[in-house]
Amino acid sequence: MDVYARIGWNLKRLRKERGITQEDFATDSGFDRGYISGVERGVRNPSVKALARIADALKVDVAELFDAANAAEFARGHHTQV
């Protein structure tokens, strides 16, 4: 799994664990919903500053967004190739 996919799966996992819709997360974090969607799909290249904002909005350390094991497990649970 490449780093962009890993970040995307972790963002989606953490957001869903908190019961937050993509639209609400985008609004609350100050991002456009399309941008958040792109990050979750692994097609956006978020800057370090954007990753810090995302982590802050999720109330996690930015390292959580890079967690390979959790990303792979979440992706497997969603029947998507890793």
Backbone as ProteinMPNN parsed JSONL, in Angstrom:
{"seq_chain_A": "MDVYARIGWNLKRLRKERGITQEDFATDSGFDRGYISGVERGVRNPSVKALARIADALKVDVAELFDAANAAEFARGHHTQV", "coords_chain_A": {"N_chain_A": [[0.859, -1.168, 0.0], [0.64, 2.149, -0.915], [1.904, 5.299, 0.403], [0.035, 7.394, 0.178], [-2.419, 6.082, -0.089], [-2.414, 4.781, 2.364], [-2.569, 6.95, 4.189], [-5.066, 7.905, 3.401], [-6.818, 5.701, 3.982], [-6.481, 5.6, 6.743], [-7.404, 8.136, 7.533], [-10.095, 7.921, 6.761], [-10.85, 5.738, 8.366], [-10.431, 6.741, 11.019], [-12.161, 8.912, 10.976], [-14.65, 7.644, 10.593], [-14.727, 6.053, 12.91], [-15.298, 7.99, 14.723], [-17.784, 8.705, 14.014], [-18.291, 10.706, 12.155], [-19.413, 12.447, 9.345], [-18.132, 12.73, 6.006], [-18.623, 15.23, 4.888], [-19.247, 16.8, 7.163], [-16.816, 16.56, 8.528], [-15.104, 17.844, 6.756], [-16.139, 20.47, 6.814], [-15.813, 21.109, 9.569], [-13.023, 20.93, 9.814], [-12.114, 22.803, 8.096], [-11.59, 22.302, 5.436], [-12.313, 21.692, 1.957], [-14.942, 19.529, 0.946], [-14.471, 17.955, -1.314], [-11.689, 17.901, -1.388], [-11.059, 16.469, 0.962], [-12.275, 14.061, 0.278], [-10.622, 13.337, -1.866], [-8.187, 12.965, -0.51], [-8.889, 10.804, 1.133], [-9.308, 8.873, -0.831], [-6.792, 8.526, -1.72], [-5.728, 9.982, -3.801], [-4.921, 12.553, -3.61], [-2.214, 14.72, -2.711], [-1.434, 15.491, 0.204], [-0.117, 18.281, 1.996], [2.403, 18.646, 4.585], [1.489, 20.487, 6.408], [-1.282, 20.377, 5.906], [-1.76, 17.731, 6.69], [-1.206, 17.966, 9.407], [-3.297, 19.666, 10.192], [-5.489, 18.014, 9.631], [-4.994, 15.871, 11.4], [-5.146, 17.288, 13.827], [-7.858, 18.027, 13.772], [-8.99, 15.53, 14.035], [-8.123, 14.934, 16.497], [-5.78, 13.444, 17.025], [-2.367, 12.23, 16.998], [-0.233, 13.146, 14.32], [1.165, 10.971, 13.379], [-0.586, 8.829, 13.514], [-1.929, 8.87, 11.1], [-0.23, 7.618, 9.404], [-0.12, 4.971, 10.048], [0.505, 1.802, 9.179], [-0.424, -0.854, 9.729], [-3.035, -0.544, 10.864], [-4.294, 0.782, 8.748], [-4.184, -1.154, 6.696], [-5.697, -3.228, 7.839], [-8.213, -1.983, 8.112], [-8.763, -1.434, 5.419], [-8.903, -4.046, 4.389], [-11.2, -4.889, 5.685], [-13.05, -3.503, 4.287], [-13.182, -4.678, 1.869], [-11.343, -3.969, -0.152], [-8.622, -3.829, -2.382], [-5.337, -3.959, -1.094]], "CA_chain_A": [[0.0, 0.0, 0.0], [1.474, 3.356, -0.947], [1.701, 6.198, 1.534], [-1.191, 8.173, -0.007], [-3.531, 5.179, 0.244], [-2.347, 4.555, 3.81], [-3.12, 8.146, 4.823], [-6.498, 7.941, 3.092], [-7.542, 4.695, 4.753], [-6.471, 5.983, 8.155], [-8.318, 9.266, 7.695], [-11.461, 7.398, 6.694], [-11.051, 4.903, 9.566], [-10.545, 7.594, 12.199], [-13.381, 9.711, 10.831], [-15.798, 6.756, 10.815], [-14.725, 5.674, 14.329], [-15.875, 9.106, 15.462], [-19.147, 8.913, 13.535], [-18.334, 12.001, 11.469], [-19.535, 12.335, 7.894], [-17.085, 13.41, 5.241], [-19.018, 16.631, 4.749], [-19.078, 17.46, 8.463], [-15.389, 16.644, 8.825], [-14.545, 18.905, 5.904], [-16.578, 21.763, 7.365], [-15.197, 21.312, 10.883], [-11.573, 21.055, 9.7], [-11.795, 23.928, 7.223], [-11.245, 21.838, 4.098], [-13.381, 21.411, 1.01], [-15.286, 18.1, 0.972], [-13.789, 17.304, -2.431], [-10.3, 17.692, -0.993], [-11.053, 15.356, 1.922], [-12.573, 12.868, -0.508], [-9.404, 12.993, -2.608], [-7.201, 12.422, 0.436], [-9.359, 9.472, 1.523], [-9.135, 7.953, -1.966], [-5.366, 8.389, -2.007], [-5.385, 10.65, -5.064], [-4.392, 13.875, -3.288], [-0.909, 14.741, -2.069], [-1.576, 16.521, 1.235], [1.115, 18.84, 2.553], [2.603, 18.384, 6.006], [0.585, 21.403, 7.107], [-2.632, 19.821, 5.779], [-1.82, 16.537, 7.538], [-1.282, 18.43, 10.794], [-4.668, 20.162, 10.403], [-6.373, 16.849, 9.648], [-4.752, 15.18, 12.671], [-5.707, 18.128, 14.895], [-9.322, 17.927, 13.71], [-9.33, 14.193, 14.517], [-7.58, 14.838, 17.857], [-4.774, 12.38, 17.072], [-1.035, 12.606, 16.547], [-0.129, 12.988, 12.87], [1.695, 9.629, 13.118], [-1.738, 7.925, 13.326], [-2.307, 8.864, 9.681], [0.749, 6.801, 8.685], [-0.129, 3.629, 10.634], [0.327, 0.817, 8.109], [-1.216, -2.008, 10.161], [-4.442, -0.159, 10.978], [-4.807, 1.091, 7.412], [-4.376, -2.41, 5.973], [-6.826, -3.941, 8.447], [-9.443, -1.272, 7.745], [-8.98, -1.634, 3.977], [-9.364, -5.437, 4.21], [-12.579, -4.935, 6.167], [-13.895, -2.829, 3.297], [-13.067, -5.469, 0.647], [-10.607, -3.221, -1.156], [-7.247, -4.276, -2.502], [-4.327, -3.202, -0.364]], "C_chain_A": [[0.908, 1.235, 0.0], [1.064, 4.323, 0.154], [0.414, 7.018, 1.393], [-2.427, 7.345, 0.323], [-3.581, 4.947, 1.752], [-2.945, 5.744, 4.567], [-4.636, 8.196, 4.621], [-7.3, 6.953, 3.9], [-7.592, 5.069, 6.226], [-7.384, 7.168, 8.422], [-9.762, 8.761, 7.715], [-11.789, 6.574, 7.942], [-11.289, 5.767, 10.793], [-11.822, 8.433, 12.161], [-14.608, 8.854, 11.138], [-15.883, 6.297, 12.273], [-15.391, 6.749, 15.179], [-17.298, 9.431, 15.014], [-19.337, 10.238, 12.819], [-18.467, 11.766, 9.964], [-18.386, 13.08, 7.235], [-17.381, 14.907, 5.136], [-18.828, 17.397, 6.059], [-17.605, 17.597, 8.826], [-14.743, 17.766, 8.017], [-14.895, 20.278, 6.464], [-15.852, 22.076, 8.671], [-13.689, 21.547, 10.797], [-11.142, 22.185, 8.776], [-11.343, 23.542, 5.83], [-12.498, 21.705, 3.24], [-13.669, 19.914, 1.046], [-14.595, 17.336, -0.144], [-12.329, 17.008, -2.131], [-10.199, 16.507, -0.041], [-11.344, 14.044, 1.206], [-11.328, 12.399, -1.264], [-8.323, 12.417, -1.716], [-7.614, 11.009, 0.832], [-9.181, 8.452, 0.402], [-7.677, 7.777, -2.354], [-4.921, 9.052, -3.293], [-4.879, 12.076, -4.851], [-3.053, 13.717, -2.575], [-0.933, 15.832, -0.995], [-0.218, 16.989, 1.749], [1.228, 18.44, 4.023], [1.66, 19.262, 6.829], [-0.858, 20.887, 7.063], [-2.784, 18.583, 6.66], [-1.927, 16.923, 9.011], [-2.68, 18.94, 11.114], [-5.657, 19.009, 10.497], [-6.227, 16.112, 10.975], [-5.335, 15.97, 13.839], [-7.227, 18.013, 14.936], [-9.804, 16.57, 14.228], [-8.89, 13.972, 15.96], [-6.662, 13.627, 18.019], [-3.422, 12.975, 16.698], [-0.953, 12.328, 15.049], [0.399, 11.591, 12.499], [0.581, 8.614, 12.894], [-2.137, 7.813, 11.862], [-1.385, 7.975, 8.846], [0.77, 5.354, 9.158], [-0.488, 2.576, 9.587], [-0.599, -0.326, 8.524], [-2.706, -1.67, 10.246], [-5.06, 0.153, 9.621], [-5.111, -0.19, 6.647], [-5.567, -3.186, 6.518], [-8.157, -3.296, 8.068], [-9.775, -1.502, 6.274], [-9.496, -3.054, 3.711], [-10.819, -5.57, 4.621], [-13.558, -4.286, 5.21], [-13.73, -3.45, 1.914], [-12.396, -4.708, -0.49], [-9.183, -3.74, -1.186], [-6.306, -3.356, -1.759], [-3.032, -3.234, -1.125]], "O_chain_A": [[1.824, 1.345, 0.814], [0.003, 4.176, 0.761], [-0.235, 7.308, 2.399], [-3.369, 7.843, 0.939], [-4.659, 4.92, 2.346], [-3.741, 5.556, 5.487], [-5.389, 8.492, 5.55], [-8.345, 7.302, 4.449], [-8.614, 4.881, 6.886], [-8.071, 7.197, 9.442], [-10.548, 9.136, 8.586], [-12.876, 6.698, 8.505], [-12.251, 5.547, 11.528], [-12.477, 8.637, 13.184], [-15.505, 9.29, 11.86], [-16.979, 6.165, 12.817], [-15.974, 6.457, 16.223], [-17.941, 10.323, 15.567], [-20.416, 10.827, 12.868], [-17.719, 10.979, 9.384], [-17.757, 13.948, 7.839], [-16.485, 15.739, 5.279], [-18.306, 18.512, 6.06], [-17.186, 18.621, 9.365], [-13.937, 18.537, 8.537], [-14.03, 21.147, 6.573], [-15.337, 23.179, 8.853], [-13.132, 22.281, 11.614], [-9.954, 22.495, 8.678], [-10.773, 24.364, 5.113], [-13.611, 21.616, 3.76], [-12.744, 19.11, 1.163], [-14.177, 16.194, 0.051], [-11.793, 15.988, -2.565], [-9.347, 15.638, -0.22], [-10.721, 13.025, 1.502], [-11.023, 11.206, -1.294], [-7.619, 11.488, -2.11], [-6.776, 10.108, 0.864], [-8.925, 7.279, 0.674], [-7.359, 6.966, -3.224], [-3.859, 8.729, -3.825], [-4.457, 12.734, -5.802], [-2.798, 12.705, -1.921], [-0.506, 16.959, -1.243], [0.707, 16.194, 1.914], [0.268, 17.958, 4.623], [1.103, 18.815, 7.831], [-1.573, 20.951, 8.063], [-3.817, 18.403, 7.304], [-2.651, 16.283, 9.774], [-3.199, 18.673, 12.198], [-6.557, 19.021, 11.337], [-7.226, 15.768, 11.607], [-5.947, 15.394, 14.738], [-7.815, 17.913, 16.012], [-10.894, 16.469, 14.792], [-9.232, 12.962, 16.576], [-6.746, 12.888, 18.999], [-3.34, 14.076, 16.154], [-1.549, 11.366, 14.567], [0.105, 11.091, 11.414], [0.772, 7.64, 12.167], [-2.63, 6.771, 11.431], [-1.717, 7.62, 7.715], [1.611, 4.58, 8.702], [-1.639, 2.474, 9.163], [-1.468, -0.725, 7.749], [-3.543, -2.427, 9.755], [-6.22, -0.176, 9.374], [-6.164, -0.309, 6.021], [-6.357, -3.737, 5.751], [-9.117, -3.994, 7.739], [-10.931, -1.737, 5.924], [-10.41, -3.247, 2.91], [-11.587, -6.285, 3.976], [-14.766, -4.499, 5.314], [-14.086, -2.84, 0.907], [-12.821, -4.789, -1.642], [-8.604, -4.054, -0.146], [-6.454, -2.134, -1.787], [-2.042, -2.653, -0.682]]}, "name": "protein", "num_of_chains": 1, "seq": "MDVYARIGWNLKRLRKERGITQEDFATDSGFDRGYISGVERGVRNPSVKALARIADALKVDVAELFDAANAAEFARGHHTQV"}
